[in-house]
Amino acid sequence: MRDALGLSITGQQWVVNAYTLTFAGFLMLGGRAADLFGRRRVFMLGLSLFTGASLIGGLAQGGAWLIAARAAQGIGGAILAPTSLTILTSTFTDMNERRRAIGVWSATAASGSAAGVLAGGILTDVLNWRWVLFVNVPIGLAMLVMAQRALPESRAPGPRPRLDIEGAFTITAGLALLVYGIVGTDTHSWGSTQTVMSLLGGAAFLAAAVFIEARVAGEPLVPLAIFRRRSLCAANGIGVTIGAALFGMYFFVSLYLQELVGFSPLRTGLAILPAGVMTLLGALAAPRLVAAIGPRRQLILGPTLAAVGLFWMSTLTYGADYWVHMFGPLALFGLGIGLSFVPMTLTATAGIPPKEAGLASGLINTTRQMGGAVGLAVLATLAAGTTRHDHTTARSAQAALTTGYDQAFLTAGLLLLVGAGLATLIRPTPQTAPATSTSSDTVAGPATHRTNPSPAPAALVMTNNRPR
């Protein structure tokens, strides 16, 4: 991209940051819009936007063109992620069916990072970077046809309330400014004017949002009463720690393999694949395990296993053998993350009234994304500081970099243990089915509440696995 479009270093960073910024900022609005305006309608809107932005980005003739397309992609992704989960939770109301459906959904979402790295390496090596974007177009078009035919239309029961414009603006602006400040720390220090002003601005907007939602809005975008649910808050806290660990692991392992071991992008993707495969297997096994031991115990087990994998990886040394020092930790980390996604999602959406299904789905996606953005920035700062300190002791630059990465893995593992601790706050036997709804939840098309639904909707919601 740099060579073809003449991107500066800052421009290269914003190819990633533009997506991250809009994706995180619009998640809450995307989830709530699904409840208010129809879940299939909003799903297809997000899918159309994501597909169109992918085509425009692949045709980009300049850096600004590509960055704008990536920002539009992020908005489309922010609509798709919570809406797909809302469709799933409102369709599969039988407890066993819902666990299995969330297992498949979580498997594709959780393993997407590894699959994306591998697919990106193949497409870039065999074709060119434009196909990383173009590949979304035929998939998106096929999904639009399938969604129109297979997805029922539904929205929250009762009269459609007025969209909380003030709350939507302040929440979206607050989240976007926070992410802007955080992702900018790769070029500006935490104490720089830009970073401080962005973070303060984001905090001010979010404070205003709390006031609006509590005192002003008649139909708030985010009713604050939802945070009285202890299990929901614990699940979202776990989402923060999992997001930080997941983003950090893929980022630093990729850097280690490419910068210090000398792997190509394709070989790096293959090397990281064990984490993705084990995440997939763990998520597919998670529904049966959660039925046997319950969400709380599984949310202690999963993050703990992933933390052990990161602690093992924090013993890396420069020149370490991949099969001896990386394969095992990657597989263990992936298994732990895969086991965590299903009970985390179930707990975050358990007992939520149908009218707030999109809100709960948007919230768990937002906390995981914000955890990833904040966590990666903090881990990168710690790694850089450790590397600078270690390099002053006359060690080689490569050894100092490895020590910095080890510190990041160690810290990420500690964060996962914090998440495992939060799991103790979850009620021992939380309700895993949504609150009882009436037939008014369906406004058009086939019935949305089925004990044995057809597999088509489950396949369609897999688009939450967002390309990066």
Secondary structure, DSSP 8 states (H G I E B T S, - for coil): -HHHHT--HHHHHHHHHHHHHHHHHHHHHHHHHHHHH-HHHHHHHHHHHHHHHHHHHHT--SHHHHHHHHHHHHHHHHHHHHHHHHHHHHHB-SHHHHHHHHHHHHHHHHTHHHHHHHHHHHHHHHS-TTHHHHTHHHHHHHHHHHHHHH--EE--SSS-----HHHHHHHHHHHHHHHHHHHGGGTS-TTSHHHHHHHHHHHHHHHHHHHIIIII-SS-SS-GGGGG-HHHHHHHHHHHHHHHHHHHHHHHHHHIIIIIS---HHHHHHHHHHHHHHHHHHHHHHHHHHHHH-HHHHHHHHHHHHHHHHHHHTT--TT--HHHHTHHHHHHHHHHHHHHHHHHHHHHHTT--GGGHHHHHHHHHHHHHHHHHHHHHHHHHHHHHHHHHHHTTT--HHHHHHHHHHHHHHHHHHHHHHHHHHGGGS-SS---S-----GGGEEESS-S-BSS--SHHHHHGGGGS---
